Structure formats: C-alpha cells, structure tokens
Amino acid sequence: MEKSLTGSVLVITERYYPERFLINDLVSQLVADGASVRVLTQAPSYPEDRLYPGYQNRTTSGLENGAYVTRFKTVLGYKRSLVRKLLNYVSFMVRACLLVLRESRGVDAVFVYHTGPLTQALPLVLIKLFRRTRTVIWTQDVWPDTVFAFGFPRRGAFAVILKAFVRFIYRFCDEVLVSSPGFVDRLKPYCLPGTFVRFVPQWVPDAFLRTKPPTVDPRGEGTLFIFTGNLGTMQNLENVIRAFGKVDPVTATLLLLGDGNSRARFEELVERERIRNVRFLGTVDVSEVKACIEACDFSVLSLSSNELISLTIPAKFQTYLAAGRPILSVAQGEATSLVRSEGLGIAADPDDIDAIVTAIERAVTSTADERRAWSQNMAQLLRSFNKETIVKDIETALELR
C-alpha cells in the first residue's frame, strides 16, 4: 500500500504496548501510512500492577514496531493503595512534562491519548508555550464530569479550581476529539471560541479481531448471556446479577468475562444469595474475547445511570457489534439509544431489577428470526466504526495529510 503521510507526530499516552489500548492500533497505522512517530509513555504495568517481562522501570528509548518510544519510570502499587494510585498519576504528569520539550523537537504535531486523569495532558501547555507545534487531544474520559461522577463536590472551592484547570488545559488544544457524541457539548464551554470539538469514535481493536479459541469454558444452562470487560462500580452489574438471580437458572446463564475492583464484591453477592446461573470466567487474552462472545447468545452492555456514563459509548459496544451477538442493554443514554434505534437487541432500565428480569425473559423467548435480524443490523452499524476512516480523520486533525 502506498504511504500517504510525510509529517511527524509525538504521541503522549499513559498506556502503550504491550498494554492493551486502542492507541497501539493508531500508532501502528500512522507508521504504516508513512508518518514518523515518537511515543512518550511510562513503563508498562497495566492491568496487573507489575512490570511486563523484558521492560525496566527507568527511562529508556528505542525503536518499537516502527515508532521511536521513550518510556520513563512508573509508580507501582496502584492497585493496592489509593495514595500510590494518585502518585502514579502525578508521576506521569511530572515526568512527561520534563521530557516533552526534548521529545517534541522537530515534530509537526503532538497528540494526547487521554484515558484517565486530564493531568496527563499538561505537557500540551508546555508545547504551546515554547513551540508552535499543533496540539490535538482525543479524550475518552470527560473532565470535570468524571471527577464529579465519583462523588466529588460539584460546588465550592474544589469545583471552581477543577473547572479552571480543565479550561486551562483545553485552551492550549488546537483541536479536541471526543469518543462519544454526547461529550461535544460538555467540552465546548471549556474550550476557546473557534476550537474544533468533534466526535471521533473508537474502532474494533486489531487484537480483538485476531480470534483465538478461548482458554476458558463459556458454557452454561439455557440461553447464554456474556458481559466482557471491567467489573467495576460504573457497570451496574449488581442489578444485573440480582436480576439473573430471579430468573429460572435452567433458562438463562450470565457469564462475566473480565476483572475489576468490584469482582470480589460481586462474587460474594452470588455466593450469599445462592445465585446459580452467574459464572465468573476471569480474564483472557484479548484475542480470545471474540470467540467467547460468539459462543453465547446475547452480549450484555450494562452501565450505571450516572449522567456522565449515560453520554458514553463504551469501547465494548464496537466489539459487541463485531462479534455479532444481539445486545441486552441495561443502560441509559447514547448506547441504549443506538440499541433501540438501530434494532440491535433489547433494552432495560438499569435501575429497575424487575424490568431487567423482563428483558432477560424477552431475550430468552426471542425467535431465531429476531436474533438473526438483530445480528444483521449490528453488522450494518459496524460500518460506521470503520478503522481506516477514523484514522484518516485523526490524521487530518493532526494536519499530517
């Protein structure tokens, strides 16, 4: 394939290969398209909170998969300690700021892949203050709303300072890309007039499509439902588990594929209430996830009814589309709107356990023709999340084309 890019870009990202994030695909595609790519990141440790084999917890540089990657020291222990988790965020911000001017020499654009705290975008400020390099951010996690969603006060001195910080960061961005359409209006008030804020969706990761047979056993009685990904507080899984507990275990089984900070609590709930049709499969390599979903009848998209979460199209939505199993959406907002408007499956109120039970039973009794139609609609919608088209949009935003 003919290479179409001639420019250079510095990518700043908290997580990078071998950690499993979509930025890996983007960097690989930029390189394949002819761009000169530098990556500024930390030593890889996510999600196990330990260093990956072959990597050192210190500053290193070298060519990796066509990109020149500079890694710096990370703070470990973040899974066991909130203090160390905060230190990890601060460490990334400080070390990235110390290195960014050196690493950005001669590049045409600087791109931040924002997946966690917005503090990781602080290096953009230095870029704009000391260079005239184009700056673009692709945010997957909207501040200050995300902070407020975790219970921090929406009023008072803290909220004022937080909003000022968010406004300070975004005023140094030439273009702001967001992963969900509902984020656009949320961020515009924090940007300078004239700053382009637009929706650029995520695509299905390449690693997900490299399907391998599962090393876990995705089986159960009756109709099989599978949830994949983070087992955390924002996924509203407690209500989903309780709903399955009210369904005849012979007719339906819920499989939970993944891990997270709430897994132990969910396992305790299942044991305490003697729920026989919920199984925890643990984690598998991303290349096995598609096969696990395809072994089931329905995929489960569950989210808290939190105002911010309702604006989000989670990354698993696109992977569910690619796997082609109809969606049981236990959520509000963007994701459920798509499930309903595009005919992708069945939706239920995430705060109403009885409504979730009814939706499960409706899925169990659905006909083969209904399921086939839902799957066909998923394949049609998947075209809207085409990787090649989305990457071209990002390359245009970086002015590399």
ChimeraX attribute file (.defattr): number of C-alpha atoms within 10 A of each C-alpha:
attribute: neighborCount
match mode: 1-to-1
recipient: residues
	/A:1	5
	/A:2	7
	/A:3	11
	/A:4	13
	/A:5	17
	/A:6	12
	/A:7	18
	/A:8	22
	/A:9	26
	/A:10	25
	/A:11	25
	/A:12	26
	/A:13	22
	/A:14	27
	/A:15	23
	/A:16	25
	/A:17	16
	/A:18	12
	/A:19	16
	/A:20	16
	/A:21	17
	/A:22	19
	/A:23	22
	/A:24	18
	/A:25	20
	/A:26	19
	/A:27	24
	/A:28	16
	/A:29	16
	/A:30	25
	/A:31	19
	/A:32	16
	/A:33	19
	/A:34	16
	/A:35	23
	/A:36	20
	/A:37	21
	/A:38	25
	/A:39	25
	/A:40	24
	/A:41	23
	/A:42	27
	/A:43	27
	/A:44	25
	/A:45	21
	/A:46	18
	/A:47	13
	/A:48	12
	/A:49	14
	/A:50	15
	/A:51	16
	/A:52	15
	/A:53	8
	/A:54	5
	/A:55	12
	/A:56	15
	/A:57	17
	/A:58	12
	/A:59	14
	/A:60	14
	/A:61	13
	/A:62	12
	/A:63	11
	/A:64	13
	/A:65	12
	/A:66	16
	/A:67	19
	/A:68	16
	/A:69	21
	/A:70	20
	/A:71	23
	/A:72	20
	/A:73	18
	/A:74	23
	/A:75	20
	/A:76	20
	/A:77	17
	/A:78	19
	/A:79	16
	/A:80	10
	/A:81	11
	/A:82	11
	/A:83	11
	/A:84	16
	/A:85	16
	/A:86	13
	/A:87	17
	/A:88	18
	/A:89	19
	/A:90	16
	/A:91	19
	/A:92	21
	/A:93	19
	/A:94	14
	/A:95	20
	/A:96	24
	/A:97	19
	/A:98	13
	/A:99	15
	/A:100	18
	/A:101	15
	/A:102	9
	/A:103	18
	/A:104	21
	/A:105	12
	/A:106	12
	/A:107	16
	/A:108	19
	/A:109	22
	/A:110	26
	/A:111	23
	/A:112	26
	/A:113	22
	/A:114	23
	/A:115	16
	/A:116	18
	/A:117	18
	/A:118	20
	/A:119	16
	/A:120	25
	/A:121	28
	/A:122	19
	/A:123	24
	/A:124	26
	/A:125	18
	/A:126	15
	/A:127	22
	/A:128	17
	/A:129	11
	/A:130	9
	/A:131	13
	/A:132	10
	/A:133	19
	/A:134	21
	/A:135	23
	/A:136	25
	/A:137	26
	/A:138	21
	/A:139	22
	/A:140	21
	/A:141	21
	/A:142	25
	/A:143	23
	/A:144	23
	/A:145	18
	/A:146	16
	/A:147	16
	/A:148	15
	/A:149	16
	/A:150	11
	/A:151	8
	/A:152	13
	/A:153	12
	/A:154	16
	/A:155	9
	/A:156	8
	/A:157	9
	/A:158	12
	/A:159	16
	/A:160	11
	/A:161	11
	/A:162	16
	/A:163	15
	/A:164	13
	/A:165	17
	/A:166	19
	/A:167	19
	/A:168	16
	/A:169	19
	/A:170	25
	/A:171	17
	/A:172	24
	/A:173	25
	/A:174	20
	/A:175	21
	/A:176	23
	/A:177	25
	/A:178	22
	/A:179	22
	/A:180	22
	/A:181	17
	/A:182	17
	/A:183	23
	/A:184	19
	/A:185	11
	/A:186	15
	/A:187	21
	/A:188	18
	/A:189	11
	/A:190	20
	/A:191	21
	/A:192	15
	/A:193	9
	/A:194	9
	/A:195	16
	/A:196	15
	/A:197	20
	/A:198	19
	/A:199	16
	/A:200	20
	/A:201	22
	/A:202	23
	/A:203	25
	/A:204	21
	/A:205	21
	/A:206	14
	/A:207	18
	/A:208	18
	/A:209	17
	/A:210	13
	/A:211	16
	/A:212	15
	/A:213	11
	/A:214	18
	/A:215	13
	/A:216	13
	/A:217	10
	/A:218	22
	/A:219	16
	/A:220	19
	/A:221	12
	/A:222	16
	/A:223	20
	/A:224	21
	/A:225	28
	/A:226	26
	/A:227	24
	/A:228	24
	/A:229	17
	/A:230	18
	/A:231	22
	/A:232	17
	/A:233	15
	/A:234	16
	/A:235	22
	/A:236	20
	/A:237	24
	/A:238	18
	/A:239	20
	/A:240	23
	/A:241	21
	/A:242	20
	/A:243	20
	/A:244	22
	/A:245	21
	/A:246	14
	/A:247	17
	/A:248	13
	/A:249	18
	/A:250	12
	/A:251	16
	/A:252	22
	/A:253	24
	/A:254	29
	/A:255	25
	/A:256	24
	/A:257	22
	/A:258	17
	/A:259	19
	/A:260	15
	/A:261	12
	/A:262	17
	/A:263	19
	/A:264	12
	/A:265	13
	/A:266	19
	/A:267	15
	/A:268	12
	/A:269	15
	/A:270	20
	/A:271	12
	/A:272	9
	/A:273	10
	/A:274	11
	/A:275	19
	/A:276	15
	/A:277	23
	/A:278	25
	/A:279	18
	/A:280	17
	/A:281	17
	/A:282	15
	/A:283	18
	/A:284	15
	/A:285	13
	/A:286	18
	/A:287	18
	/A:288	20
	/A:289	28
	/A:290	23
	/A:291	19
	/A:292	24
	/A:293	27
	/A:294	17
	/A:295	18
	/A:296	20
	/A:297	19
	/A:298	27
	/A:299	28
	/A:300	28
	/A:301	25
	/A:302	27
	/A:303	25
	/A:304	19
	/A:305	19
	/A:306	15
	/A:307	13
	/A:308	20
	/A:309	23
	/A:310	18
	/A:311	20
	/A:312	21
	/A:313	21
	/A:314	20
	/A:315	17
	/A:316	19
	/A:317	21
	/A:318	21
	/A:319	22
	/A:320	25
	/A:321	24
	/A:322	23
	/A:323	21
	/A:324	25
	/A:325	28
	/A:326	29
	/A:327	30
	/A:328	26
	/A:329	28
	/A:330	29
	/A:331	25
	/A:332	23
	/A:333	18
	/A:334	17
	/A:335	23
	/A:336	26
	/A:337	14
	/A:338	16
	/A:339	22
	/A:340	13
	/A:341	9
	/A:342	14
	/A:343	19
	/A:344	27
	/A:345	28
	/A:346	22
	/A:347	25
	/A:348	21
	/A:349	16
	/A:350	22
	/A:351	16
	/A:352	13
	/A:353	20
	/A:354	16
	/A:355	16
	/A:356	26
	/A:357	20
	/A:358	14
	/A:359	21
	/A:360	25
	/A:361	17
	/A:362	13
	/A:363	23
	/A:364	17
	/A:365	11
	/A:366	13
	/A:367	11
	/A:368	9
	/A:369	9
	/A:370	15
	/A:371	20
	/A:372	14
	/A:373	15
	/A:374	22
	/A:375	22
	/A:376	18
	/A:377	19
	/A:378	25
	/A:379	16
	/A:380	12
	/A:381	18
	/A:382	19
	/A:383	13
	/A:384	13
	/A:385	17
	/A:386	14
	/A:387	19
	/A:388	11
	/A:389	14
	/A:390	17
	/A:391	21
	/A:392	16
	/A:393	15
	/A:394	20
	/A:395	19
	/A:396	11
	/A:397	21
	/A:398	22
	/A:399	16
	/A:400	19
	/A:401	15
